[in-house]
Amino acid sequence: MLGMLGAFGLWLIQIVGTWVLVGLTVVALFLRTSFSLFALARTIVTAAVVLTLAYRYGLATDGFFEWVDAVIVKYGLLAIVTSVVLVVLAGVYVFVGPPGSRRPRLVRLFLIDGGELRVPGPLSVLALAGATTGVVAWSMNTIEEYDNAFVSLVTGILVLLPAGVFLFFTPLSVAGTIFNAANAHPALPSLAAPFVAVGAIVLDRFSGSIITTPDNLKDPFALTGLLITVILSAVEFLRLRGRGQGLTRDAEPGGEPGSTPIGETESGAPAPR
C-alpha cells in the first residue's frame, strides 16, 4: 500500500513539476525588456537552416519522430553553446562596467528591478530553462518504465503537451534573444550571437554529424548562416552604440541615448519606490 502511494506521489510530482516549470519558463521567456527585429531575424535564419537540413538530411528521412529527434538534438547543442557563451560574456559585461557599476550589473544578470519594471535577468532565465530541460527529459524517459499501458498513455499525454510547448518556445530564446540577454544590457545579444554561431558549428563538427548533411553542402550552409549572423549582429551593435548603448555604458534596455540605468534618477540616486 505504501509503495503504491509512494509511486502515485512520485507520478504527481513528475506531472505537476513538468507543467509548473514549463509554465514558469514560458512566462520568463516573454518577460523581456525588448525584442528587436534583429533577434527575430537571427531566429528565422537559424530555424531555416536547422529545419531545412533536418527535413532533407535528418537522422531518417522516412519518419516524423526521427526528424523531430534531429531538430531537438541540433537545438540542444545550440543551447549548450549559448549557455557557455552567455556565462562568459556575463563575466565580461560585469568586468568592463563603469566604476561602481559592477555590483549593479551582476545583480542585473539575475533580476532587473526598476520599480514598475521587474523581469528576470538572462542568467535566471538560463537557470530556469536548464532546470525545466532536466525535468522534461526525466519525465519523458520515465514514460516507458510504467508496466501499465493505460498509465503510460495518460502520462505520455500529460508530459508531451507541456514538453512540446517548451520545445517550441525555447529555440526563440536560444537563437534570437540569447536567453533574454537584453534584459541586462541591450548590446549583449548582438555580441553573443556570432560566438554562438561559431561555437555551434565547431561543436557540430567535433561531435559528428547529427544531421547527415552531405559534405559539399555542410560548410556552405554553416558559413552562410554564420555570415548572416555576423552582419545582423554588427549592424545591431553599431545602431546601439550610436544610441549610446555600448557595452561599457549603462543605458536602460530599450531606452534612448543618455538614458539612465534602470532604477536610478538622472542624478544617479536610487529611484523612489
C-alpha positions, 0 to 999 in steps of 0.5 A, a space after each residue: 500500500 505504501 509503495 503504491 502511494 509512494 509511486 502515485 506521489 512520485 507520478 504527481 510530482 513528475 506531472 505537476 513539476 513538468 507543467 509548473 516549470 514549463 509554465 514558469 519558463 514560458 512566462 520568463 521567456 516573454 518577460 523581456 525588456 525588448 525584442 528587436 527585429 534583429 533577434 527575430 531575424 537571427 531566429 528565422 535564419 537559424 530555424 531555416 537552416 536547422 529545419 531545412 537540413 533536418 527535413 532533407 538530411 535528418 537522422 531518417 528521412 522516412 519518419 516524423 519522430 526521427 526528424 523531430 529527434 534531429 531538430 531537438 538534438 541540433 537545438 540542444 547543442 545550440 543551447 549548450 553553446 549559448 549557455 557557455 557563451 552567455 556565462 562568459 560574456 556575463 563575466 565580461 559585461 560585469 568586468 568592463 562596467 563603469 566604476 561602481 557599476 559592477 555590483 549593479 550589473 551582476 545583480 542585473 544578470 539575475 533580476 532587473 528591478 526598476 520599480 514598475 519594471 521587474 523581469 528576470 535577468 538572462 542568467 535566471 532565465 538560463 537557470 530556469 530553462 536548464 532546470 525545466 530541460 532536466 525535468 522534461 527529459 526525466 519525465 519523458 524517459 520515465 514514460 516507458 518504465 510504467 508496466 501499465 499501458 493505460 498509465 503510460 498513455 495518460 502520462 505520455 499525454 500529460 508530459 508531451 503537451 507541456 514538453 512540446 510547448 517548451 520545445 517550441 518556445 525555447 529555440 526563440 530564446 536560444 537563437 534570437 534573444 540569447 536567453 533574454 540577454 537584453 534584459 541586462 544590457 541591450 548590446 549583449 545579444 548582438 555580441 553573443 550571437 556570432 560566438 554562438 554561431 561559431 561555437 555551434 558549428 565547431 561543436 557540430 563538427 567535433 561531435 559528428 554529424 547529427 544531421 547527415 548533411 552531405 559534405 559539399 553542402 555542410 560548410 556552405 550552409 554553416 558559413 552562410 548562416 554564420 555570415 548572416 549572423 555576423 552582419 545582423 549582429 554588427 549592424 545591431 551593435 553599431 545602431 546601439 552604440 550610436 544610441 549610446 548603448 555600448 557595452 561599457 555604458 549603462 543605458 536602460 534596455 530599450 531606452 534612448 541615448 543618455 538614458 539612465 540605468 534602470 532604477 536610478 534618477 538622472 542624478 544617479 540616486 536610487 529611484 523612489 519606490 
